[in-house]
Amino acid sequence: MSLSTDLSQATPPNGKPGAGKAGVRKPGSGLAGDGSGATAPAPRRRTRQSRERLFQWLFLVPAVVYMALFFGYPVVKNVVMSFQDYTTATFFTGEAPWVGLANYAKVLSSSLFSTSLLNTALFTIGSIAGQFVIGLALAIFFQRKFPLNGILRSLLLLPWLLPLIVSSAVWRWILDKDSGALNRFLGDLHIVDTGVPWLTSTSLALIAVVGVNIWIGIPFNLTILYGGLQEIPDELYEAGSLDGATGWKAFRHITSPMLRPVVSVVLVLGVVYTLKVLDIILGLTNGGPANSTQTIATQSYALSFQEFKFGEGAALGNILVIISLVFAVLYLRASRRAVDE
Amino acid sequence: MKSAIRKNRPLAAGVTALVGLPILLSGCGTAASSSSAESVSEISVMDYYNNEPDKSFIGDALTACGTKAGVTIKRETVPGKSLISKVLQQSSSKTLPDVLMLDNPDLQQIAATGALAPLSDFNISTADFAPGVLSAGTYKDKVYGLAPTVNTIALFYNKDLLAKAGVTPPTTWDELKAAATKLTAGDQYGLAFNANPTYEGTWQFLPVMWSNGGNEKNIDTEETAQALQLWTDLVKDGSVSSSALNWTQADVKDQFLAGKAAMMVNGPWQIPSLDKQASLQYGVVKIPVREAGQTVVAPLGGEVWTVPQTGNKARQAKAAEVVSCLNSDENQLGMAKVRNTIPSKTTLAAKFADENPKLAVFTDLVKTARARTGQLGEGWPAQATKIYTAI
């Protein structure tokens, strides 16, 4: 019974829920872990237990302090700010009068709110659907053994590695109406005869932005789903094929049920990531034309940093946080179920 | 005892973490606070001229002014986009620089916070400054900032393309529409402007709106609607690419340089890059008005220099000396010449126009130029909606 094993047990894997970490929470791995089936006399055990408890807390302290400073404080500050009339003058004078729910009332009743809520929903659903379907198709494709498999798979990670602002600048150029690469390409194939205004038409801009976001999200989906597919034992497929389950049937009856926990995790994380997308939209269209790509995230940014209505921006930000939280809770439940299964 | 040591180490780590973080956090962004009011040897300056050549031009002028005032200049340049957020951070941590440059439409926002000292406290003369320049630097009847040089926008045209099409530079909206239509052929558009959903798009729309009598206080007027209709028509009949809704002014200049636009709405700061291309023959005229006889009212661009309330009277006085020196006649002319901008003082501007005919149109415009209030930014997307739905 060495001290080190006790310690290794005492560094708990259970990050606080909602920490935004994909840490898997072991059910019942509480702090009181004395799994040594101890036969030691009681008094000694008590001192050892309390000492262990102390150690456990000491290991937790840096993480708790870090979380409180870098997650807790901004969140609390943001909530407080959303109930205040927080303007540029506040920075100099430090005065921010309380206005109760006025900020919330203002952003919720603004004519833009419904537009941006709808855009956020469309953007999220469109992005997730596209990313997931293409990611899954590629993941299944890469299950096969063929030369260059590994190299191709790592190349597909590129969109993930590029800084978003670089990607959006490049895409802006690709999607340009008059001299963009995409329109040139389509024009040469005689699919279109005049330039398609990808980013400057109210009906197409959102589609174009979703397309770019799908391109960015594919690697994430591919990587996680590929990992999930690798986990499914080959014996199942062998047994299935004896019973006549091949191809589509095998996918339906073996792959999809076995992959379900991974799928739910990917989808929920994807939703949370997509809800808060800001830089891609700012880089491509800045919310235009005519607010057709304005999402809650971009509008919150515009309110705070372009119109200096920090209170309203914070209120809108909090609404977005609440929407994300719903999915975060779903994720936690899904991942717990996944472990239980 | 072994266990005791083991116990202490994590504790120490925890304590270090607890104590260390605030120190780390407060470690950044503390400026050297001057000790007292006897002698000021250093003045801190912040501006957003972080690109050459402006960076050096402004830097040299600052250094010279510092020498004159007997202080060394400690200058910081930040990217234009982050200047305001930086100023807000500094005003909350009371670490504002001694001399601060602001883009003129932002001045009223910042002055309203109480972070700036009125220049009248330091007896800085505001005589002879163009009225538009003064109103841009004024908040509640007090002048808080002065701009040594200003700029505005006008209509650039490609002489060769216009000659080829037999078009003379337009002076009215109807002429503009006709000329733009005539100049549109193949992948060449007649005109380029930017109508992106930012203040930049607003800025380029203001000259047509204001010249027609539109007012940003109430954008729901006949005059503004007419101006908007002009922009809409130009895009609708294909004389302006609908990409204008996503262009910046730099993109507009690139289109013009590449010969993809025969005319463009832009400012004098593009002149150096236009001059680099020897094959390009261009001219500048005022932005057309709806009916002959209307005065062109162009928006005023440029940066004002201010003295923040740092609470140290001696330093503020020195800072004011520097601001005053930056706005001296000699500096106004010097900066205008190298930066292709217009001196703010009317008498200087007149002299300057005689010496630099290329900028004469802009000089003329500055006389009647109006300061923006930046309030239109919110209304602009809605207008862009109308523009776009019309297409």
Boltz contact constraints between the chains, C-beta under 6 A:
constraints:
  - contact:
      token1: [A, 58]
      token2: [B, 10]
      max_distance: 6.0
  - contact:
      token1: [A, 58]
      token2: [B, 11]
      max_distance: 6.0
  - contact:
      token1: [A, 58]
      token2: [B, 14]
      max_distance: 6.0
  - contact:
      token1: [A, 61]
      token2: [B, 14]
      max_distance: 6.0
  - contact:
      token1: [A, 62]
      token2: [B, 17]
      max_distance: 6.0
  - contact:
      token1: [A, 65]
      token2: [B, 17]
      max_distance: 6.0
  - contact:
      token1: [A, 65]
      token2: [B, 18]
      max_distance: 6.0
  - contact:
      token1: [A, 69]
      token2: [B, 21]
      max_distance: 6.0
  - contact:
      token1: [A, 88]
      token2: [B, 109]
      max_distance: 6.0
  - contact:
      token1: [A, 88]
      token2: [B, 113]
      max_distance: 6.0
  - contact:
      token1: [A, 89]
      token2: [B, 113]
      max_distance: 6.0
  - contact:
      token1: [A, 91]
      token2: [B, 88]
      max_distance: 6.0
  - contact:
      token1: [A, 91]
      token2: [B, 91]
      max_distance: 6.0
  - contact:
      token1: [A, 91]
      token2: [B, 92]
      max_distance: 6.0
  - contact:
      token1: [A, 92]
      token2: [B, 91]
      max_distance: 6.0
  - contact:
      token1: [A, 92]
      token2: [B, 113]
      max_distance: 6.0
  - contact:
      token1: [A, 92]
      token2: [B, 114]
      max_distance: 6.0
  - contact:
      token1: [A, 92]
      token2: [B, 115]
      max_distance: 6.0
  - contact:
      token1: [A, 177]
      token2: [B, 243]
      max_distance: 6.0
  - contact:
      token1: [A, 178]
      token2: [B, 241]
      max_distance: 6.0
  - contact:
      token1: [A, 178]
      token2: [B, 243]
      max_distance: 6.0
  - contact:
      token1: [A, 197]
      token2: [B, 242]
      max_distance: 6.0
  - contact:
      token1: [A, 199]
      token2: [B, 246]
      max_distance: 6.0
  - contact:
      token1: [A, 200]
      token2: [B, 242]
      max_distance: 6.0
  - contact:
      token1: [A, 200]
      token2: [B, 243]
      max_distance: 6.0
  - contact:
      token1: [A, 200]
      token2: [B, 245]
      max_distance: 6.0
  - contact:
      token1: [A, 200]
      token2: [B, 246]
      max_distance: 6.0
  - contact:
      token1: [A, 202]
      token2: [B, 388]
      max_distance: 6.0
  - contact:
      token1: [A, 286]
      token2: [B, 197]
      max_distance: 6.0
  - contact:
      token1: [A, 287]
      token2: [B, 197]
      max_distance: 6.0
  - contact:
      token1: [A, 288]
      token2: [B, 197]
      max_distance: 6.0
  - contact:
      token1: [A, 289]
      token2: [B, 245]
      max_distance: 6.0
  - contact:
      token1: [A, 289]
      token2: [B, 384]
      max_distance: 6.0
  - contact:
      token1: [A, 289]
      token2: [B, 388]
      max_distance: 6.0
  - contact:
      token1: [A, 290]
      token2: [B, 381]
      max_distance: 6.0
  - contact:
      token1: [A, 290]
      token2: [B, 384]
      max_distance: 6.0
  - contact:
      token1: [A, 290]
      token2: [B, 385]
      max_distance: 6.0
  - contact:
      token1: [A, 290]
      token2: [B, 388]
      max_distance: 6.0
  - contact:
      token1: [A, 291]
      token2: [B, 381]
      max_distance: 6.0
